[in-house]
């Protein structure tokens, strides 16, 4: 079964998007728990994203370049899935946009979470006010992520989901991604899960 790989930059609304996808029975494994920044959870697998951090040669937010491919990555992911309860059907991983080379062996359905760059910058600064990045630097980082996602979309296809549109009740982009893995949108569940206020956390 092809996975959905959600490519994103932090503070883009990707947890809300991934949560809406996961509502439809997609395996995510053991994920980072909810906190005050993401009160409904992050929907990012702890072991997979931890291993991605170990594989990446530098700081994603500093280097802004794709992670190197790794021949052992598919077997590692399959082991995590088996150990964390995957029994078949669609599955989901949410990760940074620059990690995309590690996922191409899975023939994934890429989902690209989009958000206004100024909104990402403002959210990133609120989330970590002690970080050295200025608002202008956060905008540069967000723009670099958008450009990287554009390149992946051009090469491999996929689906854009604007987190603001989704929060405001437009499910069309989400539905297109779900249909690509054979799932039908549960509009009531998505409406109950989403809220424009989630994007202010």
Buried (B, 14 or more C-beta within 10 A) or exposed (E): EEBBBBBBBBBBBBBBBBBBBBBBEBBBBEBBEBEEBBEBBBBBBBBBBEBBEEBBEEEBBEEBEBBEEBEEBEEBBEEBBEEBEBEEEBBBBBBBBBBBBBBBEBEBBBBBBBBEBEBBBBBBBEEBEEEEBEEEBBBBBBBBBBEBBEEBBEEBEBBBBBBBBBBEEBBEBBBBBBEBBEBEBBEEEBEEBBBEEBBEB
